[in-house]
Amino acid sequence: MIIDGLEITGVTSDSRRVKKGYAFVAIRGEKVDGNHYIDDAINNGAIVIFSELELQLVNVKCIKVIDARKKLAELCNQFYQYPAEKLKVIGVTGTNGKTTTTNIIYEVLKAKGISVGLIGTLNIKIKDMVFKTNLTTPISEDIYRYLALMVEEQVEVVVMEVSSHGLKTDRVHQIKFDIAIHTNIEKDHLNFHKTFDNYVKSKKKLFDGLGKGKMAIINFDDANSLKLLEGNQHIMVLTYGLNKRCTITASSIDFNTNKSFIYCLQRGITTLTGLEIDPFEYPITINLIGGHNVYNALAAITSCLLLDVPINDIAKSIKNFKSLPRRMEIIYQEDFTVIDDFCHNPASYRAVLESIQGIQYKNLYIINGIRGNRGVEVNKENAQVLTQWAEILKVKELYITSSRDYVGINDDVSYLERDAFLEVLNKSELPYQYEERLEDAIVKTIMKLTKNDLVLLLGSQGMDRAKRIFLEKIDEQQWINPIYYNNREVDPLSHKQ
């Protein structure tokens, strides 16, 4: 890539990544200002500096830009030769359901033999290669690098989680999406977006960026869905939900026995290649807990239909789809059952706890991690939902923890956040115990478990280690906990290590 006669060998906004011949884009972030690292970038080999500031530097070309984030995306897009235009791109945005929806689509396409890539919360997948990521939607220089690698590996379709952070900070700027999916919009990330209206506007950017005739798949049951379509008469819209007016809906939902429903295409649709699909109904079985996964499945099925995958192939793949890590994941199911979920906002708590109503259990135990570094308001609302449902579900024991023994610095629970959460519980009559350490909460819960009990591990980043700790402690308790053995009808003294 040539810029003003200079051959550019790479583009980055991280001075530590700069090598000889690079262009460096100085971005003012929430916590770090890239302009403070221009000297480091030059010392590492940068020959062009882009900044929103007026700079005068010797022997280095400086270019002032209006928006450094957008410029970074534009430069990366140009450097990697516009990779998204050589792929079919599906973007999924929403407060909850992004990870499950994208992974269902990925697995269905992969099973059909379509070369597919995935960019999301859990990881990035390119054929047999798996890359770790710390962001739901990576920064633009990484996104374009992965898209270019997908083109090199002859990937046909990429499925991408598109977060509100990623949209607001223009990480997906200039990516031309073929299909945009909306799962839902609930209160979340207000510490970043400041207002709910700003949060919705960030989500809307995905649909505003769709080209003429591209597809939007909208959850019509969501109260904010129509806001995403304002001013976007040029795109094709498919609605899904349980409302009878939706293009796609579900009937005969049965989550008590078979976890099944009927997928109903109520009006004909046209696929991306121009294939006409007439209205039809088809039985679907999913091995996922919770009514919210009906919505995720409807969105995923519809997008796969738009890519010409037959419904019988889709149904077969979905039946084989297993729960993802920390998404209503059953991590243990013997004498008692343990379910792990990444609850992080009021809507996700409601979805999980509503789903528990369909599960039979003797006693219900909940270990909940307070959400750190996300503000007082979201923790108050999370506590309110948890309190309401704990009373409905008749929780036997409720443990609240700050996970001080495992949480990282970016997710540390402040005392204000802790007190806000506990204040809600204190106003109710719900008994609970607070533990600073996650391990203590887990051990105390395990010591009380009896046959047919149910344990929920709930919470965001602070609970990421709970699964491993719980399974390790269960294994230890098999040797030292006589209550556990009484329920298993096994004599602990007869066991030998």
Buried (B, 14 or more C-beta within 10 A) or exposed (E): BEBEEEEBBBBBBBBEBBEEBBBBBBBBEEEEEBBEBBEBBBEBBBBBBBBBBEBEEEEBBBBEBEEBBBBBBBBBBBBBEBBBEBBBBBBBBBBBBBBBBBBBBBBBBBBBEBBBBBBBBBEBBBBEEEEEBEBBBBBBBBBBBBBBBBBEEEBBBBBBBBBBBBBBBBBBBBBBBBBBBBBBBBBBBBEBBEEBEBBBBBBBBBBBBBEEEBBBBBBBBBEBBEBBBEEBEEBBBBBBBBEEEBBBBBEEBEBEEEBBBBBBBBEEBEBBEEEEBEEEBBEBBBEBBBBBBBBBBBBBBBBBBBBBBEBEBBBBBBEEBEBBEBBBBEBBEEBBBBBBBBBBBBBBBBBBBBBBEBBEBEBBBBBBBBBBBBBBEBBBBBBBBBBBBBEEBEBBBBBBBBBBBBBEEEBBBBEEBBEBBBEBBEEBEBEBBBBEBBBBBBBBBBEBBBBEBBBBBBBBBBBBBBBEBBBEBBEEBBEEBEEBBEBEEEEBEEEEE
